[in-house]
Amino acid sequence: AEKEEEEEADEEAEKEEEEEADEEAEKEEEEEEAEKKAEVPAEKTPAPETPVGTTKVFCNNLAWAIDEEAMKSFFGGGIANIKWIEDRETGRFKGMAVVEFDTADLAAKAVGKSESDLMGRTVYCRLDEKKKETPGGRQAKPKPDGCKKLYCGNLSYQIDDAAIKDFFDPIVLTDIKWVTDRNTGDFKGCGFVEFNDTDDADKAFALQGSALLGRNIRLDWAEERPPKSY
């Protein structure tokens, strides 16, 4: 019985880490899209956004066979646009999408369908609210007390243990975990690294935005999740 509880706890921890990594990857996709749009000079001054509430919903854990009709049927209409999130290098669908609704009220109702079954999978929905940004890019989360674990995103698909260790050298890594898709085993371009102590983690975090195998690494603090009691 204890072994089964440990296995369930490990599976739950892996699921939570993957969900956290998926959220970070989705933010990176949207930032890259915003950067591309910023490079094109605007012909007209855009009208200010009406601060009524977000009309966008981030959906995760979608079936690979999902399509627009299935999404409309699931949410009951009112969808203005769907952005399917794909891997930047392979073009492969990542099981995530940002769904834009006609109104903020419809978006809020859509979030109420989170953890419902859609095509045999439990779909997770949340409002796609943007965090405030600093001039240097997206603001990192506040550092949890004593944190010694970092999320690493925007990684090259050629990354391996030796390359990440060399990148942080002379800071010693005590653990490396690459995030892969639960169904396909494909690498998601991100992972988690852990250090001996919180001071080493601070030194590592200072490498934010440095080049690693031709890509600028994105670092953020990874929250330690408390063990669940059964």
Disulfide bonds with the S-S distance in Angstrom:
none
